[in-house]
Amino acid sequence: MKRPYVNWYVLLIAMLFVLLICAVLFSCGSLPFNLISARGWPASEGPDPSLPRLSIGEVSVDRAGDYRSVEAELALLLPLLLAERGFTVVAPEEGPDFIVRGRAVEREYLKNWRTVRSVSAELYFYPKGKEALPYASGRASASGTRSLASSQDMEALFRSALGRLIGAMEKR
């Protein structure tokens, strides 16, 4: 009579082991379909003439480690995000109304024995020739596992910061 209990215990241990393996695989994000992301910018009817003409100024990234590729990606991403919202992005020699400056910061800190990242994206619109105080600014931040090394996270943060900046411009 004790024989059937042994089979139930073996089956229970095997099921717990399989659940543990599945939990480890899904929590690590090691499956390939978790790593794919894509985004396209459709061609619009053209820039909105009621919006100011912009020029991309300084783009900086404050991040530990190699940040040059993140900075280069941000410099290419900003004109796309601005054009998506209807702004005209021109060269500085063409007389823009505003100069846009972008800044990204990533820091790591300890919280309850875990390393956590704090990431922020900042956008500033400066009137041409009056670059002491920004005309409008927008900031978005996140903490946890987000990183500037992730293109998806960086795009989401700057998209949010741009929305805040446009909201600040509408209040003026």
Helices and strands as residue ranges (DSSP letters): H 3-28, G 32-34, E 53-62, H 68-84, E 88-89, G 92-94, E 98-111, E 114-127, E 136-144, H 151-171
